Amino acid sequence: MKFRDDAVSLDRDDPLGALRAQFALDDRLIYLDDNSLGVPPESAAARAPPP
C-alpha cells in the first residue's frame, strides 16, 4: 500500500468497518494494540461502577 487513498479505500470497503463506532477511539490518536485488552467499547462506561 503506497498511497493514503488506497488505505482510505480499504477502510471504506471493510465489512467490519461499522463496528469501529462501538469503541472509544480518539480520532486524533493512532491506537497501536500491543499486549492489552484493547480499546474499551463505548458501552463499558455505562456498566462500570462509579469511582
VENRA-V233834 format. One record per pair of residues at least 4 apart in sequence whose ideal C-beta (glycine too) atoms are under 6 Angstrom apart, sorted by sequence separation. I is the first residue (numbers start at 1). J is the second residue. D is the distance in whole Angstrom. If there is no record, write none. Layout:
I:J:D
I:J:D
//
This chain:
40:44:4
1:6:5
33:38:6
1:7:6
31:39:6
25:39:6
23:39:5
24:40:5
23:41:6
24:42:5
22:41:5
//
